[in-house]
Amino acid sequence: MSMAGEGLSGDGQAGMPFIFYVEVPGKEGLAGADPDIIGPNGMVRLSDEAAREIAVRRLGAEATDELIVWARPRITVENGQQNVPEADEEEKFEFFGGRLQIYPERHAVYVDGTFRRTSRIRFNMIDLLARNAGQVITHAVFESRIWNGKRVTKNNLWFHINLIRSEILGEDLADALESVRETGFRLNPKFVPTTTTQEDN
């Protein structure tokens, strides 16, 4: 896959620990970008607005296209040696004996050590569910937190929930994302998978 640039601000962002990438499903190309949000704790993010602008300007996306946004550590070379930034303080949510790992800072989800590529919307949904594990997230909360107050139909919400189950969690962990009748959805941190990984055997 071709790269469409390695940063919005050039060398000015070289000290950032991560470089973000924006993809548009069904379109060729991958655009690199520096984060545009730096939190008080040093956590970096690429805003929805910046990701959308990059996708439209550099990848030919439409305003309504879904986006995939993820990040990797920025590797630098010094005296012929590759240096990968330390990430000891990186925020991480871990469930089911480490089988599900969510890294909010780089928009990354791993299941059994395998990176699961997903859209920006669905990553934000599982991030919200993980931060509130065990609690029910209602339709209204999803609308407020994920769609910024925009009305979302039940069918559309279920569409994304089902894709989280299939493309992120996979068959063995899908039932950990529970539907609560007439209320909403929750990620059950006490869910016990029916099978184990090879490492568990």
Helices and strands as residue ranges (DSSP letters): E 3-6, G 10-13, E 18-23, E 30-33, E 37-38, E 44-45, H 48-59, E 68-73, E 76-78, E 81-83, E 93-95, E 100-103, G 104-106, E 108-111, E 114-115, H 120-131, E 137-138, H 139-145, H 154-163, I 164-169, H 170-173, G 174-176, E 177-180, E 184-187, G 198-200
